[in-house]
């Protein structure tokens, strides 16, 4: 999920990629040092030994307070499946016992459910386990056996003496819905003590951003980039400080994201003869067992970090909002 602050940071990263085409360790397009910041100038930028007056230029990205048009989100805010994670775990059912197997060499992931496939006679009739990166088939089997009444684990195989077990493995799905669609105005300001440097920086930035209708946000989605206006702010010329502001409208969505495992166990009721209910299916595992919640939260954080890293590789931000090499 993204917000106005993170969209502004994505715009700052985008400007950093324009001004440092070979990365922050390389030279800028002007050959001078350019500091990119998500936020306003600091006092040290003006008065410290290493400041604007010592041939250091600044580009800041801030939110501008202006009434923006309203954008309607999709009617009814429907949920949509955005991506799926294929399970790297599977089961093999043989003679009423369930063997846990991992496929491939990727990091283990997925959810395993096992259940008693004959009529239950009391106790826990089913169990589920969310596989983590540290698991092995044996640890998964042990966790499932511990959750079943009279469950026994032998290596990677789970069984219940005198009973018939069945099992299934599934992956995860990420569902999203748009809860708000909004437009936010951002100010991209160039600060320099050299009027010539301002013209060069402005030309490069303006040309690059004019060719982009969309920018990638930190959650891997897109925000629409729309140019609004530009102005020179030369009220500090008596201090040899030159500034130019570009205003861009960014249209983006605020999302609600939910991870869930694929359906593994199902139960329901049918209307039988004379209106009597007849149940079918498998009793779902108790939430007292190892739940999927922690695994889903960890997966969501990992996906968000991966999206940010893949969109703007090698870039990070320090506690002052300055764009730095990650």
For each residue, the residues with C-beta under 8 A, 3 or more apart:
1: 219 254 255 256 257
2: 6 7 10 217 218 219 221 223 252 253 254 255
3: 6 7 254
4: 7 8 63 182 184
5: 8 9 38
6: 2 3 9 10 217 218 219
7: 2 3 4 10 11 184 186 217 223 250 252
8: 4 5 11 12 38 61 62 63 184 186
9: 5 6 12 13 38 61 218 317
10: 2 6 7 13 14 215 216 217 218 223 311 312
11: 7 8 14 15 61 186 188 215 248 250
12: 8 9 15 16 36 37 38 59 61 317 321 323
13: 9 10 16 17 311 312 315 323
14: 10 11 17 18 209 212 215 312
15: 11 12 18 19 36 59 61 188 205 209
16: 12 13 19 20 24 36 312 315 323
17: 13 14 20 21 312 315
18: 14 15 21 29 204 205 208 209
19: 15 16 28 29 30 34 36 59 201 204 205
20: 16 17 23 24 26 27 28 29 34
21: 17 18 26 29
22: 25 26 27
23: 20 26 314 325
24: 16 20 314 315 323 324 325
25: 22 325
26: 20 21 22 23
27: 20 22 31
28: 19 20 31 32 33 34
29: 18 19 20 21 200 201 204
30: 19 34 57 197 200 201 204
31: 27 28
32: 28 55 56 57 194 197
33: 28 55 56 57
34: 19 20 28 30 56 57 58 59 201
35: 45 56 57 58 59 322 323
36: 12 15 16 19 58 59 60 61 322 323
37: 12 40 41 58 59 60 61 320 321 322 323
38: 5 8 9 12 60 61 62 317 321 323
39: 60 61 62 320 321
40: 37 60 62
41: 37 45 46 58 60 191
42: 45 46 320
43: 46 47 48
44: 47 48 51
45: 35 41 42 48 51 52 58 191
46: 41 42 43 51 52 53
47: 43 44 51
48: 43 44 45 51
49: 54
50: 54 56
51: 44 45 46 47 48 54 56
52: 45 46 56 57 58 191 192 193 241
53: 46 193 240
54: 49 50 51
55: 32 33 193 194
56: 32 33 34 35 50 51 52
57: 30 32 33 34 35 52 190 191 192 194 197 198 201
58: 34 35 36 37 41 45 52 189 190 191 192
59: 12 15 19 34 35 36 37 188 189 190 191 201 205
60: 36 37 38 39 40 41 187 188 189 191
61: 8 9 11 12 15 36 37 38 39 186 187 188 189
62: 8 38 39 40 186 187 189
63: 4 8 184 185 186 187
64: 185 186 187 247
65: 185
66: 185
67:
68: 182 183 184 185 249
69: 183
70:
71: 181 182 183 251
72: 75 181
73: 77 178 179 180 181 253
74: 77 78 177 178
75: 72
76:
77: 73 74 177 178 179
78: 74 177
79: 175 176 177 258
80: 175 176 177
81: 84 173 174 175
82: 174 175 176
83: 173 174
84: 81 171 172 173 174
85: 109 110 171 172 173 174 299
86: 110 171
87: 90 109 110 111 131 169 170 171
88: 102 103 104 106 107 108 109 110 131
89: 100 101 102 103 108 109 110 111 112 131 137 140 169
90: 87 100 101 102 103 169
91: 98 99 100 101 112 114 167 168 169
92: 98 99 101
93: 96 97 98 99 165 166 167
94: 97 99
95:
96: 93 117 159 163 164 165
97: 93 94 157 158 159 165
98: 91 92 93 114 144 157 158 159 165 166 167
99: 91 92 93 94 137 141 156 157 158
100: 89 90 91 112 137 138 140 141 144 156 157 158
101: 89 90 91 92 137 156
102: 88 89 90 108 136 137
103: 88 89 90
104: 88
105:
106: 88 109
107: 88 133
108: 88 89 102 131 132 133 135
109: 85 87 88 89 106 131 133 171 172 299
110: 85 86 87 88 89 130 131 169 170 171 172 261
111: 87 89 128 129 130 131 169 170 171 172 261 262 264 292 295
112: 89 91 100 128 129 131 140 144 167 168 169
113: 126 127 128 167 168 169 170 264 265 285
114: 91 98 126 127 128 144 148 158 165 166 167
115: 125 126 127 165 166 167 265 282 283
116: 120 125 126 148 160 163 164 165 166
117: 96 164 165 166
118: 163 164
119:
120: 116 123 125 283
121:
122: 149
123: 120 148 149 150
124: 127 147 148 149 285 286
125: 115 116 120 282 283
126: 113 114 115 116 148 265 282 283 284 285
127: 113 114 115 124 144 147 148 151 285 289
128: 111 112 113 114 144 147 264 265 285 289 290 292
129: 111 112 140 143 144 147 289 290
130: 110 111 261 290 291 292 294 295 296
131: 87 88 89 108 109 110 111 112 135 140 295
132: 108 135 295 298
133: 107 108 109
134: 139
135: 108 131 132 139 140
136: 102 139 140 156
137: 89 99 100 101 102 140 141 155 156
138: 100 141 142 153 155 156
139: 134 135 136 142 143
140: 89 100 112 129 131 135 136 137 143 144 156
141: 99 100 137 138 144 145 153 154 155 156 157 158
142: 138 139 145 146 153
143: 129 139 140 146 147 290
144: 98 100 112 114 127 128 129 140 141 147 148 151 153 158
145: 141 142 148 151 152 153 158
146: 142 143 151 153
147: 124 127 128 129 143 144 151 285 289 290
148: 114 116 123 124 126 127 144 145 151 158 160
149: 122 123 124 160
150: 123 160 161 163
151: 127 144 145 146 147 148 158 159 160
152: 145 158 159 160 161
153: 138 141 142 144 145 146 157 158
154: 141 157 159
155: 137 138 141
156: 99 100 101 136 137 138 140 141
157: 97 98 99 100 141 153 154
158: 97 98 99 100 114 141 144 145 148 151 152 153 165 167
159: 96 97 98 151 152 154 163 165
160: 116 148 149 150 151 152 163 165
161: 150 152
162:
163: 96 116 118 150 159 160
164: 96 116 117 118
165: 93 96 97 98 114 115 116 117 158 159 160
166: 93 98 114 115 116 117
167: 91 93 98 112 113 114 115 158
168: 91 112 113 264 265
169: 87 89 90 91 110 111 112 113 264
170: 87 110 111 113 261 262 263 264
171: 84 85 86 87 109 110 111 261 262
172: 84 85 109 110 111 259 260 261 262 296 299
173: 81 83 84 85 259 260 261 262
174: 81 82 83 84 85 257 258 259 300 303
175: 79 80 81 82 257 258 259 260
176: 79 80 82 255 256 257 258
177: 74 77 78 79 80 255 256
178: 73 74 77 181 253 254 255
179: 73 77 254 255 256
180: 73 253 254
181: 71 72 73 178 251 252 253 254
182: 4 68 71 251 252 253 254
183: 68 69 71 249 250 251
184: 4 7 8 63 68 249 250 252
185: 63 64 65 66 68 228 247 248 249 250
186: 7 8 11 61 62 63 64 247 248 249 250
187: 60 61 62 63 64 245 246 247
188: 11 15 59 60 61 205 209 245 246 247 248
189: 58 59 60 61 62 233 243 244 245 246
190: 57 58 59 198 201 202 205 243 244 245
191: 41 45 52 57 58 59 60 241 242 243
192: 52 57 58 195 197 198 201 241 242 243
193: 52 53 55 240 241 242
194: 32 55 57 197 198 242
195: 192 198 199 242
196: 199 200
197: 30 32 57 192 194 200 201
198: 57 190 192 194 195 201 202 242 243 244
199: 195 196 202 203
200: 29 30 196 197 203 204
201: 19 29 30 34 57 59 190 192 197 198 204 205
202: 190 198 199 205 206 244 246
203: 199 200 206 207
204: 18 19 29 30 200 201 207 208
205: 15 18 19 59 188 190 201 202 208 209 246
206: 202 203 209 210 230 246
207: 203 204 210 211
208: 18 204 205 211 212
209: 14 15 18 188 205 206 212 225 227 246 248
210: 206 207 227
211: 207 208
212: 14 208 209 215 225
213: 224 225
214: 222 223 224 225
215: 10 11 14 212 222 223 225 250
216: 10 220 221 222 311 312
217: 2 6 7 10 220 221 222 223 252 311
218: 2 6 9 10 304 307 308 311 312
219: 1 2 6 255 304 307 308
220: 216 217 303 304 307 308 310 311
221: 2 216 217 252 253 255
222: 214 215 216 217 252
223: 2 7 10 214 215 217 250 251 252
224: 213 214 250 251 252
225: 209 212 213 214 215 248 249 250
226: 248 249 250 251
227: 209 210 246 247 248 249
228: 185 247 248 249
229: 246 247
230: 206 244 245 246 247
231: 244 245
232: 242 243 244 245
233: 189 236 243 244 245
234: 237 242 243
235:
236: 233 239 241 242 243
237: 234 240 241 242
238:
239: 236
240: 53 193 237
241: 52 191 192 193 236 237
242: 191 192 193 194 195 198 232 234 236 237
243: 189 190 191 192 198 232 233 234 236
244: 189 190 198 202 230 231 232 233
245: 187 188 189 190 230 231 232 233
246: 187 188 189 202 205 206 209 227 229 230
247: 64 185 186 187 188 227 228 229 230
248: 11 185 186 188 209 225 226 227 228
249: 68 183 184 185 186 225 226 227 228
250: 7 11 183 184 185 186 215 223 224 225 226
251: 71 181 182 183 223 224 226
252: 2 7 181 182 184 217 221 222 223 224
253: 2 73 178 180 181 182 221
254: 1 2 3 178 179 180 181 182
255: 1 2 176 177 178 179 219 221
256: 1 176 177 179
257: 1 174 175 176 300
258: 79 174 175 176
259: 172 173 174 175 296 297 299 300
260: 172 173 175 292 296
261: 110 111 130 170 171 172 173 264 292 296
262: 111 170 171 172 173
263: 170 266
264: 111 113 128 168 169 170 261
265: 113 115 126 128 168 281 282 283 284 285
266: 263 281 282 284
267: 279 280 281 282 283 284
268: 279 280 281
269: 277 278 279 280
270: 277 278 279 280
271: 275 276 277 278
272: 275 276 277 278
273: 276
274:
275: 271 272
276: 271 272 273
277: 269 270 271 272
278: 269 270 271 272
279: 267 268 269 270
280: 267 268 269 270
281: 265 266 267 268
282: 115 125 126 265 266 267
283: 115 120 125 126 265 267
284: 126 265 266 267
285: 113 124 126 127 128 147 265 289
286: 124 289
287: 291
288:
289: 127 128 129 147 285 286
290: 128 129 130 143 147
291: 130 287 294
292: 111 128 130 260 261 295 296
293: 296 297
294: 130 291 297 298
295: 111 130 131 132 292 298 299
296: 130 172 259 260 261 292 293 299 300
297: 259 293 294 300 301
298: 132 294 295 301 302
299: 85 109 172 259 295 296 302 303
300: 174 257 259 296 297 303 304
301: 297 298 304 305
302: 298 299 305 306
303: 174 220 299 300 306 307
304: 218 219 220 300 301 307 308
305: 301 302 308 309
306: 302 303 309 310
307: 218 219 220 303 304 310 311
308: 218 219 220 304 305 311 312
309: 305 306 312 313 326
310: 220 306 307 313
311: 10 13 216 217 218 220 307 308
312: 10 13 14 16 17 216 218 308 309 315
313: 309 310 326
314: 23 24 325 326
315: 13 16 17 24 312 323 324 325 326
316: 323 324 325 326
317: 9 12 38 321 322 323 324
318: 321 322 324
319:
320: 37 39 42
321: 12 37 38 39 317 318
322: 35 36 37 317 318
323: 12 13 16 24 35 36 37 38 315 316 317
324: 24 315 316 317 318
325: 23 24 25 314 315 316
326: 309 313 314 315 316
